[in-house]
Amino acid sequence: MRNMALVLDKRIFHALNNYLCEEKKFLFGVLKVKSCNATLSVPFSKAECKYDGYWDDTYGISEMCAISFQTIFDKGVSLLKMIENAGEDGWTDEIDDHTKSALIRLNEYIENKDRHVKSLLTVLNMDDASETDISVVFGEHLLGLLAPSKTYRVDGRSKGKQCCRCGCDAFPAFNNTGIGHEEVWHGYIDLVLPSYPSYEDMQSIAKIVVQMDEEKQSKKRKLDFDGEEKKTSREKSIVTVKQVLPEKEYEQALAQTIVFSLLQKKEHPALKHHMIPNIVISPKEVEVLLYDAENDILLCGNRFRLFVEKNSERVTLFDYSIVFLWMVLNYKIFCSFSKTETLKRYKSNFPIFAAGKWEVYENNLKSNVAHFNAVENSPNVQFFLQTSVKLLK
Ligand SMILES: [Zn+2]
């Protein structure tokens, strides 16, 4: 039987060519850990992970080392370009089922975008929307629809469990989303995007950040991929990428990203690559962190707005937000990571900082945990003085 010709909505190609593949617009900075508390028993909410970017001053200007969206997701980008080139008649090349269903999911989402946006905005614009409500609406009307299994799971410990508040009445699956190990970093993931049942190794996670309003945050993190001085030395095409996220939330997200990737590597050692994403999403913006547990590479994407805004009112989703998230959620298919060789020189050094407990990170991490037992971080001297002492002479 002849393959059905595949034709995709033109908005997908427009988003790809005019935004996602534009030089220096969608970047992933290469990070290294400077210090962290990964050897202690701490929940993600108390995880500390100080970091810095890798910098290069080859041209006499300090520039942060970064890798572009199209380099990381090279396979996905070239596939979409081939489909675009096939034109109106459609694309008829042989394609595996997972890739095909991923393409259909994206196309369906774009075609029904207005409906999904209406649901998202109904909840995001509510004054009393809780973190749980926001997690559910992002799961139900955005991330879940683009993910391989078309499902999502919300942290079962969330407060105020109820159905999606957009009015669709969907009741989400609340599950145990704990990952990590009580002896080291551990905690619960807001949103888990499972894989196909037959394709278990393509899960993703998302962290929901409710307050990410730039004006409201007093403590801000600013990270310029392009420094001010560089603007004067080159053409004006240079884009300054700034990120603003409360430091604590950011360190927490980094810890989750590292633990989740190490866990995936342990549970699915045969994966072609171990560059695993964590989507940090708020009602306004999104940013993706990636950790390659095999090569120890930690990347942070620049933050970008999810919605087209008019007079600070959200109007609709940017098409590039949709294509970007879809590519990330289907990372196993679309990220072939052919540039790893270059990146191998830019290690995050996390294993060095976790050295005392590296064995736990490598072999003992757990998933779907409902409860983590408390672990003493340091020996309780008072306890030993009362119970067992050896007198020195
Ligand atoms: Zn809904």
Boltz pocket constraint, residues with backbone or C-beta under 6 A from the ligand:
constraints:
  - pocket:
      binder: B
      contacts: [[A, 119], [A, 137], [A, 140], [A, 141], [A, 164], [A, 165], [A, 166], [A, 167], [A, 168], [A, 169], [A, 170]]
      max_distance: 6.0
